[in-house]
Structure formats: structure tokens, C-alpha cells
Amino acid sequence: MLVVIAGRTTVVEETTHITQWVSEKVGNGDIRGIVDPRLEGNYNVNVAWRVVELAMACVSTNSSSRPNMNYVVRELKECLPQTVPQQRRRSSNDAAGIALTTSNMRSVFRPNTR
């Protein structure tokens, strides 16, 4: 999840693992430094914090502190309606892009039928 949120690989800046890198950013309160810069700040900061905290819980060194998959899915589903960018609703092209993005995000959280 951290790789998706940050838009980076598991190793950041050549020697730092992404969990350590995110942990340092969280400690400094730097959510904007964590979230993929390609989003250009167009996201709900509260949702970003919630998802980053959830992702960090998933990589806890104490296995009994890690949430189970049902909890993770439930939390992500609760965040989903709040993730649609607010500022990009100016033209019909932007609205179509938002609808497509929302559709793609929903497919990530639902398994494909076989």
C-alpha cells in the first residue's frame, strides 16, 4: 500500500526502505511529502492520513498489531467516496476523467469475476 500511496519503489533514495522513509515523514507531519506528487495536491488530506496510518499498521513489526484483511478492506471502502478530486469538475472532459478514475479505484477494491 505504501508503494501505491507514495508512487515510489520499496527502496527510496537508494538505501532507505519505504517503511522507514514514510515513518520519518509521518513523524514530521509531512503527508504531502508522502503522497504521490503526480496527484498535484488534488486529494483529501484527511483521507491520505487515514490510508497512510492504515498502511503503516499493516507493516507493523508486531504481527498481532497488524489489522486483518477484512478491516483493511472495510477502511479503504470507507475512504473511497472521499477520494474523488474536488477541483477538477470544471469541464465535461474533467468530469469524464473523474468518473473513469473512480471506476478504476473501485475495481482495485473488488475482485474480478471469473
C-alpha positions as YAML, in Angstrom:
chain: A
units: angstrom
residues:
- id: 1
  name: MET
  ca: [0.00, 0.00, 0.00]
- id: 2
  name: LEU
  ca: [2.83, 2.39, 0.78]
- id: 3
  name: VAL
  ca: [4.25, 1.95, -2.72]
- id: 4
  name: VAL
  ca: [0.88, 2.86, -4.24]
- id: 5
  name: ILE
  ca: [0.31, 5.84, -1.92]
- id: 6
  name: ALA
  ca: [3.77, 7.30, -2.45]
- id: 7
  name: GLY
  ca: [4.17, 6.37, -6.10]
- id: 8
  name: ARG
  ca: [7.66, 5.07, -5.32]
- id: 9
  name: THR
  ca: [9.51, 1.78, -5.18]
- id: 10
  name: THR
  ca: [10.17, -0.10, -1.94]
- id: 11
  name: VAL
  ca: [13.64, 1.44, -1.72]
- id: 12
  name: VAL
  ca: [13.68, 5.23, -1.58]
- id: 13
  name: GLU
  ca: [16.80, 7.35, -2.06]
- id: 14
  name: GLU
  ca: [18.97, 4.28, -2.80]
- id: 15
  name: THR
  ca: [19.28, 2.85, 0.73]
- id: 16
  name: THR
  ca: [16.12, 3.69, 2.68]
- id: 17
  name: HIS
  ca: [13.21, 1.24, 2.79]
- id: 18
  name: ILE
  ca: [9.85, 2.86, 2.10]
- id: 19
  name: THR
  ca: [8.52, 2.00, 5.59]
- id: 20
  name: GLN
  ca: [11.37, 3.91, 7.21]
- id: 21
  name: TRP
  ca: [11.00, 6.82, 4.77]
- id: 22
  name: VAL
  ca: [7.23, 7.09, 5.39]
- id: 23
  name: SER
  ca: [7.71, 6.73, 9.14]
- id: 24
  name: GLU
  ca: [10.07, 9.72, 9.15]
- id: 25
  name: LYS
  ca: [7.63, 11.78, 7.07]
- id: 26
  name: VAL
  ca: [4.73, 10.83, 9.37]
- id: 27
  name: GLY
  ca: [6.82, 11.82, 12.39]
- id: 28
  name: ASN
  ca: [7.34, 15.24, 10.82]
- id: 29
  name: GLY
  ca: [3.65, 15.58, 9.91]
- id: 30
  name: ASP
  ca: [4.55, 15.72, 6.22]
- id: 31
  name: ILE
  ca: [1.65, 13.95, 4.49]
- id: 32
  name: ARG
  ca: [2.18, 15.97, 1.32]
- id: 33
  name: GLY
  ca: [5.72, 14.65, 1.16]
- id: 34
  name: ILE
  ca: [4.41, 11.08, 1.25]
- id: 35
  name: VAL
  ca: [1.55, 11.13, -1.26]
- id: 36
  name: ASP
  ca: [2.42, 10.61, -4.92]
- id: 37
  name: PRO
  ca: [3.35, 14.05, -6.31]
- id: 38
  name: ARG
  ca: [1.60, 13.22, -9.58]
- id: 39
  name: LEU
  ca: [-1.67, 13.89, -7.75]
- id: 40
  name: GLU
  ca: [-0.52, 17.52, -7.57]
- id: 41
  name: GLY
  ca: [-2.12, 18.01, -4.14]
- id: 42
  name: ASN
  ca: [-5.56, 17.12, -5.52]
- id: 43
  name: TYR
  ca: [-6.69, 14.76, -2.75]
- id: 44
  name: ASN
  ca: [-8.37, 14.83, 0.64]
- id: 45
  name: VAL
  ca: [-5.59, 15.26, 3.21]
- id: 46
  name: ASN
  ca: [-7.63, 13.59, 5.96]
- id: 47
  name: VAL
  ca: [-8.15, 10.52, 3.79]
- id: 48
  name: ALA
  ca: [-4.46, 10.48, 2.92]
- id: 49
  name: TRP
  ca: [-3.56, 10.44, 6.62]
- id: 50
  name: ARG
  ca: [-6.07, 7.67, 7.28]
- id: 51
  name: VAL
  ca: [-4.74, 5.49, 4.45]
- id: 52
  name: VAL
  ca: [-1.09, 6.10, 5.37]
- id: 53
  name: GLU
  ca: [-1.79, 5.21, 9.00]
- id: 54
  name: LEU
  ca: [-3.60, 2.07, 7.85]
- id: 55
  name: ALA
  ca: [-0.69, 1.12, 5.58]
- id: 56
  name: MET
  ca: [1.79, 1.67, 8.41]
- id: 57
  name: ALA
  ca: [-0.31, -0.54, 10.69]
- id: 58
  name: CYS
  ca: [-0.12, -3.27, 8.03]
- id: 59
  name: VAL
  ca: [3.69, -3.29, 8.20]
- id: 60
  name: SER
  ca: [3.97, -3.24, 11.98]
- id: 61
  name: THR
  ca: [6.87, -5.33, 13.27]
- id: 62
  name: ASN
  ca: [4.49, -6.78, 15.86]
- id: 63
  name: SER
  ca: [2.28, -9.17, 13.89]
- id: 64
  name: SER
  ca: [-0.51, -9.06, 16.48]
- id: 65
  name: SER
  ca: [-0.77, -5.29, 15.91]
- id: 66
  name: ARG
  ca: [-1.40, -5.68, 12.17]
- id: 67
  name: PRO
  ca: [-5.03, -5.34, 11.06]
- id: 68
  name: ASN
  ca: [-6.71, -8.28, 9.36]
- id: 69
  name: MET
  ca: [-7.64, -8.05, 5.69]
- id: 70
  name: ASN
  ca: [-11.36, -7.58, 6.39]
- id: 71
  name: TYR
  ca: [-10.56, -4.49, 8.45]
- id: 72
  name: VAL
  ca: [-8.22, -3.11, 5.78]
- id: 73
  name: VAL
  ca: [-10.80, -3.56, 3.02]
- id: 74
  name: ARG
  ca: [-13.54, -2.00, 5.15]
- id: 75
  name: GLU
  ca: [-11.37, 1.04, 5.94]
- id: 76
  name: LEU
  ca: [-10.39, 1.51, 2.29]
- id: 77
  name: LYS
  ca: [-14.02, 1.25, 1.18]
- id: 78
  name: GLU
  ca: [-14.96, 3.94, 3.70]
- id: 79
  name: CYS
  ca: [-12.25, 6.20, 2.26]
- id: 80
  name: LEU
  ca: [-13.22, 5.64, -1.37]
- id: 81
  name: PRO
  ca: [-16.18, 8.08, -1.62]
- id: 82
  name: GLN
  ca: [-13.98, 10.85, -0.25]
- id: 83
  name: THR
  ca: [-11.20, 10.37, -2.81]
- id: 84
  name: VAL
  ca: [-12.81, 11.97, -5.86]
- id: 85
  name: PRO
  ca: [-10.87, 15.14, -6.66]
- id: 86
  name: GLN
  ca: [-12.92, 18.25, -5.89]
- id: 87
  name: GLN
  ca: [-11.24, 20.89, -8.06]
- id: 88
  name: ARG
  ca: [-11.29, 19.06, -11.37]
- id: 89
  name: ARG
  ca: [-15.02, 19.39, -12.07]
- id: 90
  name: ARG
  ca: [-14.79, 22.32, -14.47]
- id: 91
  name: SER
  ca: [-15.41, 20.76, -17.87]
- id: 92
  name: SER
  ca: [-17.14, 17.68, -19.20]
- id: 93
  name: ASN
  ca: [-13.73, 16.20, -20.08]
- id: 94
  name: ASP
  ca: [-12.61, 16.57, -16.48]
- id: 95
  name: ALA
  ca: [-15.86, 15.05, -15.22]
- id: 96
  name: ALA
  ca: [-15.37, 12.06, -17.52]
- id: 97
  name: GLY
  ca: [-11.81, 11.67, -16.24]
- id: 98
  name: ILE
  ca: [-13.03, 11.71, -12.65]
- id: 99
  name: ALA
  ca: [-15.69, 9.10, -13.40]
- id: 100
  name: LEU
  ca: [-13.07, 6.90, -15.05]
- id: 101
  name: THR
  ca: [-10.68, 7.35, -12.12]
- id: 102
  name: THR
  ca: [-13.40, 6.49, -9.60]
- id: 103
  name: SER
  ca: [-14.35, 3.44, -11.63]
- id: 104
  name: ASN
  ca: [-10.72, 2.29, -11.74]
- id: 105
  name: MET
  ca: [-10.31, 2.78, -7.99]
- id: 106
  name: ARG
  ca: [-13.43, 0.73, -7.30]
- id: 107
  name: SER
  ca: [-12.11, -2.12, -9.42]
- id: 108
  name: VAL
  ca: [-8.97, -2.21, -7.26]
- id: 109
  name: PHE
  ca: [-11.07, -2.93, -4.19]
- id: 110
  name: ARG
  ca: [-13.34, -5.53, -5.81]
- id: 111
  name: PRO
  ca: [-12.17, -8.85, -7.19]
- id: 112
  name: ASN
  ca: [-12.76, -9.52, -10.88]
- id: 113
  name: THR
  ca: [-15.35, -12.14, -11.77]
- id: 114
  name: ARG
  ca: [-14.00, -15.20, -13.48]
...
